[in-house]
Amino acid sequence: MRRAMKHEEEPLILHGNVKIFNPTGQPVLQLLTHMMVIRMPDGSRQLPDTIPVPERLLRLLSLPGEFFTRTPDT
């Protein structure tokens, strides 16, 4: 994460509008605390439309966009 942030021109915005270029693990995890994954009866996963996906954070962590909705066996 910190290596990826070295190439960024914009800081990561944490809760409380705190701007940081070298986040540690705890603030990064705090950005994910509001994520909610809904498990459907068929076993698929969906995200509510009301909660934005932290796409930039996923990109900085080198995680795929479908990280939250991909089922464990895929």
Phi, psi and omega per residue, in radians:
M1 nan -0.820 -3.120
R2 -1.150 -0.635 3.081
R3 -1.097 -0.748 3.131
A4 -1.129 -0.655 -3.132
M5 -1.199 -0.408 3.116
K6 -1.081 -0.448 -3.103
H7 -1.673 -0.004 -3.103
E8 -1.560 2.536 3.065
E9 -1.684 -0.338 3.135
E10 -1.905 2.424 3.105
P11 -1.256 2.870 3.009
L12 -1.443 2.308 -3.130
I13 -1.662 2.032 -3.140
L14 -1.627 3.063 3.080
H15 -1.017 2.500 -3.106
G16 1.443 0.239 3.137
N17 1.073 0.516 3.080
V18 -1.406 2.247 -3.125
K19 -1.819 2.312 -3.050
I20 -2.558 2.490 3.094
F21 -1.806 -0.256 -3.128
N22 -2.279 1.197 -3.078
P23 -1.216 2.567 3.042
T24 -1.667 3.099 -3.067
G25 -1.059 -0.750 -3.069
Q26 -1.084 -0.851 3.101
P27 -1.082 -0.598 3.102
V28 -1.136 -0.779 3.114
L29 -1.137 -0.598 3.107
Q30 -1.110 -0.555 3.101
L31 -1.156 -0.380 -3.120
L32 -1.678 -0.044 -3.054
T33 -1.142 -0.436 -3.117
H34 -1.562 -0.030 3.128
M35 -1.216 2.368 3.137
M36 -2.274 2.167 3.110
V37 -1.899 2.225 3.140
I38 -1.749 2.140 3.105
R39 -1.584 2.105 -3.090
M40 -1.474 2.783 -3.135
P41 -0.989 -0.529 -3.133
D42 -1.435 0.041 3.108
G43 1.655 -0.183 3.117
S44 -1.300 2.921 -3.128
R45 -2.158 2.490 3.114
Q46 -2.382 2.723 3.056
L47 -1.866 2.459 3.088
P48 -1.157 2.560 3.138
D49 -1.177 -0.345 -3.054
T50 -1.438 -0.210 -3.121
I51 -1.985 2.022 -3.120
P52 -1.220 2.476 3.085
V53 -1.378 2.278 3.138
P54 -1.324 1.270 -3.021
E55 -1.055 -0.704 3.128
R56 -1.113 -0.740 3.122
L57 -1.079 -0.756 3.105
L58 -1.072 -0.722 3.133
R59 -1.110 -0.772 3.138
L60 -1.126 -0.516 3.107
L61 -1.543 0.021 -3.113
S62 1.047 0.676 3.095
L63 -1.829 2.500 3.141
P64 -1.184 2.698 -3.132
G65 -1.039 -0.514 -3.137
E66 -1.577 0.358 -3.093
F67 -0.910 -0.763 -3.063
F68 -1.417 -0.411 -3.044
T69 -1.809 -0.192 3.132
R70 -1.253 2.330 3.104
T71 -1.378 2.684 -3.051
P72 -0.988 -0.509 -3.082
D73 -1.587 0.172 3.103
T74 -1.946 nan nan
